[in-house]
Amino acid sequence: MESYIIYQMIAPVYCISNNTNDFLYFQDYFYIFGQLFSIFSVGIGIAILIVSNCIKQDLYDDVEVEDENEKYSLSYYDEFEELEDIEYDKDFYISLQNIYVNDVTPLGNIIMTYNHEYEAFWYYAKRRDIPYAILDAVAQKFSIENNCKSICVNYKDEYFKGKESVENTESNIDNMESNMVSNMESNGENKKKSVFVTPKSYNMTTKKEPEKKYILTEKANRFTFKGFLDDWRDPSKINKREEQRDKIKQLNFETFKKMKL
């Protein structure tokens, strides 16, 4: 019986057999493990690069969307600010529910009208969660096109009013605290000095994390989601259909009277 030893150039393989038709292979497992580990490491590295690029792209997209939303939210403000504030009668405000605007926003088309009974803007869109600033801009456009500034709250004016109110409140609180500390110090000086040192209250204060400040406005526009774009129906066409139905009913009644005569 003859024995054979075969050497492979790429991966060392040692083949020992007593039969030329039946080989038993003993591979170099360290070499294979190194090859697999290299492939696995390269794969992990490529996957990390792909994921990181996707995350960066998502972040860039989010920033771009925020920039577009902010730009759109200010698109009608200057014209709205210059609009004259005119008061109309009740019939005019009621008639606004038959008027609408259809504007293209970064989040798709938004159809909006105004309902005087609820004192709210009704809107139709592709989605429910439209940011308030976007809706506010569409409301400003509605007010501009119908020359009715009084139905739309100027959010900037209300914001600065709320901010001024918060600042005044904080100033009053600071004055009260300083007065309390000065009163405590003056009362401490009148007392007899003790052998033991009594720490002052302001020395015992611990550091507090800065609290978040919330600015509340007295007035704000109200928005009600009435449905998706497919649910919207042109009110002018609906009114025309109702008028046609009334005419048909009237004609039918007059025809019936003539037939009876």
C-alpha positions as CSV (number, residue, x, y, z in Angstrom):
1,M,0.0,0.0,0.0
2,E,1.3,3.4,-0.9
3,S,0.9,6.6,1.1
4,Y,0.5,10.1,-0.5
5,I,1.2,13.6,0.9
6,I,-0.4,16.3,-1.2
7,Y,0.5,20.0,-0.7
8,Q,-1.9,22.8,-1.8
9,M,-0.5,26.2,-2.6
10,I,-3.4,28.4,-1.3
11,A,-4.5,26.5,1.9
12,P,-2.1,23.8,3.1
13,V,-3.8,20.4,3.0
14,Y,-2.2,17.2,4.1
15,C,-3.8,14.1,2.6
16,I,-2.8,10.8,4.0
17,S,-4.3,7.6,2.7
18,N,-3.5,4.0,2.2
19,N,-5.7,4.0,-0.9
20,T,-5.4,6.2,-4.0
21,N,-9.3,6.4,-4.4
22,D,-10.0,7.2,-0.7
23,F,-8.4,10.3,0.8
24,L,-8.8,11.7,4.3
25,Y,-8.2,15.5,4.4
26,F,-6.7,17.3,7.4
27,Q,-6.8,21.0,6.8
28,D,-4.9,23.8,8.5
29,Y,-7.7,25.0,10.8
30,F,-5.7,28.1,12.0
31,Y,-5.4,29.3,8.4
32,I,-9.1,28.8,7.7
33,F,-10.0,30.5,11.0
34,G,-7.9,33.5,10.0
35,Q,-9.5,33.7,6.6
36,L,-13.0,33.5,8.1
37,F,-12.2,36.1,10.7
38,S,-10.8,38.4,8.0
39,I,-14.0,38.0,5.9
40,F,-16.2,38.5,9.0
41,S,-14.3,41.7,10.0
42,V,-14.5,43.2,6.5
43,G,-18.2,42.4,6.4
44,I,-18.8,44.1,9.8
45,G,-16.8,47.1,8.7
46,I,-18.7,47.5,5.5
47,A,-22.0,47.1,7.4
48,I,-21.0,49.8,9.9
49,L,-20.1,52.1,7.1
50,I,-23.4,51.6,5.3
51,V,-25.4,52.0,8.5
52,S,-23.5,55.2,9.5
53,N,-24.0,56.7,6.0
54,C,-27.7,55.9,6.3
55,I,-28.0,57.5,9.7
56,K,-26.1,60.6,8.4
57,Q,-28.4,60.8,5.4
58,D,-31.5,60.6,7.7
59,L,-30.1,63.4,9.8
60,Y,-29.4,65.5,6.8
61,D,-32.9,64.8,5.5
62,D,-34.4,65.8,8.9
63,V,-32.5,69.0,9.0
64,E,-33.5,69.8,5.4
65,V,-37.2,69.1,6.2
66,E,-37.0,71.4,9.3
67,D,-35.4,74.1,7.1
68,E,-38.2,73.8,4.5
69,N,-40.9,73.8,7.2
70,E,-39.4,76.9,8.9
71,K,-39.0,78.7,5.5
72,Y,-42.7,77.9,4.6
73,S,-44.0,79.0,8.0
74,L,-42.7,82.5,7.4
75,S,-43.8,82.7,3.7
76,Y,-47.0,84.7,4.3
77,Y,-46.1,86.5,7.6
78,D,-44.9,89.8,6.2
79,E,-48.0,90.2,4.0
80,F,-50.2,89.2,6.8
81,E,-48.6,91.7,9.1
82,E,-49.3,94.5,6.7
83,L,-52.9,93.5,6.3
84,E,-55.5,96.0,7.6
85,D,-57.6,94.7,10.5
86,I,-61.2,95.2,9.4
87,E,-64.3,94.2,11.3
88,Y,-67.1,92.7,9.4
89,D,-70.7,91.7,10.2
90,K,-71.6,88.2,11.3
91,D,-72.9,87.2,7.9
92,F,-69.5,87.7,6.4
93,Y,-67.8,85.5,8.9
94,I,-70.4,82.8,8.4
95,S,-69.9,82.9,4.6
96,L,-66.3,82.1,5.0
97,Q,-67.1,78.4,5.5
98,N,-68.0,78.3,1.8
99,I,-64.5,79.6,0.9
100,Y,-61.3,77.7,1.0
101,V,-57.6,77.8,0.1
102,N,-55.6,75.0,-1.3
103,D,-51.9,75.5,-0.7
104,V,-48.8,73.3,-1.5
105,T,-46.7,72.9,1.6
106,P,-43.5,70.8,2.4
107,L,-45.9,68.2,3.8
108,G,-48.2,68.1,0.8
109,N,-51.4,70.0,-0.2
110,I,-53.5,71.4,2.6
111,I,-57.1,72.6,2.0
112,M,-58.4,75.0,4.7
113,T,-61.5,76.9,5.5
114,Y,-62.8,78.8,8.5
115,N,-65.9,78.0,10.6
116,H,-67.3,81.0,12.5
117,E,-69.5,78.9,14.8
118,Y,-66.5,77.0,16.3
119,E,-64.0,79.9,15.7
120,A,-61.6,77.4,14.2
121,F,-59.8,76.6,10.9
122,W,-60.9,73.3,9.4
123,Y,-58.3,71.6,7.2
124,Y,-57.9,68.5,5.0
125,A,-54.5,67.0,4.3
126,K,-52.7,63.7,3.5
127,R,-51.8,63.3,7.2
128,R,-53.1,64.4,10.6
129,D,-49.9,65.4,12.3
130,I,-49.2,68.7,10.6
131,P,-47.0,71.0,12.6
132,Y,-48.7,74.0,14.1
133,A,-46.4,76.5,12.3
134,I,-47.4,75.0,8.9
135,L,-51.1,75.3,9.6
136,D,-50.6,78.8,10.9
137,A,-49.1,79.8,7.6
138,V,-52.0,78.4,5.6
139,A,-54.4,80.3,7.9
140,Q,-52.5,83.5,7.2
141,K,-52.9,82.9,3.5
142,F,-56.6,82.3,4.0
143,S,-56.9,85.6,5.8
144,I,-54.9,87.4,3.1
145,E,-57.0,86.2,0.3
146,N,-60.2,87.1,2.0
147,N,-58.9,90.3,3.6
148,C,-60.0,89.3,7.1
149,K,-57.0,89.6,9.5
150,S,-59.3,89.5,12.6
151,I,-60.0,85.8,12.3
152,C,-56.2,84.8,12.5
153,V,-54.2,85.3,15.6
154,N,-50.8,86.9,15.1
155,Y,-48.6,84.2,16.9
156,K,-45.5,86.4,17.0
157,D,-47.3,89.2,18.9
158,E,-48.7,86.6,21.3
159,Y,-45.4,84.9,21.8
160,F,-43.6,88.1,22.7
161,K,-46.4,89.0,25.1
162,G,-46.1,85.7,26.8
163,K,-42.3,86.0,26.9
164,E,-42.6,89.4,28.5
165,S,-45.0,88.0,31.1
166,V,-42.7,85.2,32.0
167,E,-39.7,87.6,32.4
168,N,-41.8,89.9,34.6
169,T,-42.9,87.0,36.8
170,E,-39.3,85.8,37.2
171,S,-38.2,89.3,38.1
172,N,-40.9,89.6,40.8
173,I,-39.9,86.2,42.2
174,D,-36.2,87.3,42.4
175,N,-37.1,90.5,44.2
176,M,-39.2,88.6,46.7
177,E,-36.3,86.1,47.4
178,S,-33.8,88.9,47.9
179,N,-36.1,90.7,50.3
180,M,-36.6,87.5,52.3
181,V,-32.8,87.0,52.6
182,S,-32.2,90.5,53.6
183,N,-34.9,90.3,56.3
184,M,-33.4,87.1,57.6
185,E,-30.0,88.6,57.8
186,S,-31.2,91.7,59.6
187,N,-33.1,89.6,62.2
188,G,-30.0,87.5,62.8
189,E,-27.9,90.5,63.6
190,N,-30.3,91.6,66.4
191,K,-30.0,88.2,68.1
192,K,-27.2,87.5,70.6
193,K,-24.2,85.7,69.1
194,S,-24.0,82.0,70.0
195,V,-21.0,79.9,70.6
196,F,-22.1,77.7,67.8
197,V,-22.1,79.0,64.3
198,T,-25.5,78.9,62.7
199,P,-25.2,78.6,58.9
200,K,-27.1,81.0,56.9
201,S,-29.8,79.8,54.6
202,Y,-28.2,81.0,51.4
203,N,-25.0,79.1,52.2
204,M,-27.0,75.8,52.5
205,T,-28.7,76.1,49.1
206,T,-27.8,73.3,46.7
207,K,-27.2,73.8,43.1
208,K,-30.3,73.2,41.0
209,E,-30.5,72.3,37.4
210,P,-32.0,75.1,35.2
211,E,-35.7,74.6,34.8
212,K,-37.3,74.5,31.4
213,K,-39.2,77.7,30.6
214,Y,-42.6,77.4,28.9
215,I,-44.2,80.4,27.3
216,L,-48.0,80.3,27.3
217,T,-49.9,82.6,25.0
218,E,-53.3,84.1,25.8
219,K,-54.6,83.5,22.3
220,A,-53.8,81.0,19.6
221,N,-55.4,79.8,16.4
222,R,-57.5,76.6,16.6
223,F,-57.2,74.0,13.9
224,T,-59.4,70.9,13.4
225,F,-58.5,68.0,11.1
226,K,-61.7,67.2,9.2
227,G,-60.4,64.5,6.9
228,F,-58.0,63.5,4.2
229,L,-57.8,65.1,0.8
230,D,-60.1,62.5,-0.7
231,D,-62.8,63.3,1.9
232,W,-63.0,67.0,0.9
233,R,-65.9,68.3,-1.2
234,D,-66.0,71.7,-2.8
235,P,-68.7,73.6,-0.8
236,S,-69.6,75.8,-3.7
237,K,-70.5,72.8,-5.8
238,I,-72.5,71.3,-3.0
239,N,-74.5,74.5,-2.7
240,K,-75.2,74.5,-6.4
241,R,-76.5,71.0,-6.2
242,E,-78.8,71.9,-3.4
243,E,-80.1,74.9,-5.3
244,Q,-80.7,72.7,-8.3
245,R,-82.6,70.2,-6.1
246,D,-84.7,73.0,-4.7
247,K,-85.6,74.2,-8.3
248,I,-86.5,70.7,-9.3
249,K,-88.8,70.3,-6.3
250,Q,-90.4,73.6,-7.0
251,L,-91.0,72.7,-10.7
252,N,-92.5,69.4,-9.7
253,F,-94.8,71.1,-7.2
254,E,-96.0,73.6,-9.8
255,T,-96.5,70.8,-12.4
256,F,-98.6,68.9,-9.9
257,K,-100.7,72.0,-9.2
258,K,-101.4,72.5,-13.0
259,M,-102.3,68.8,-13.4
260,K,-104.7,69.1,-10.5
261,L,-106.4,72.2,-12.1
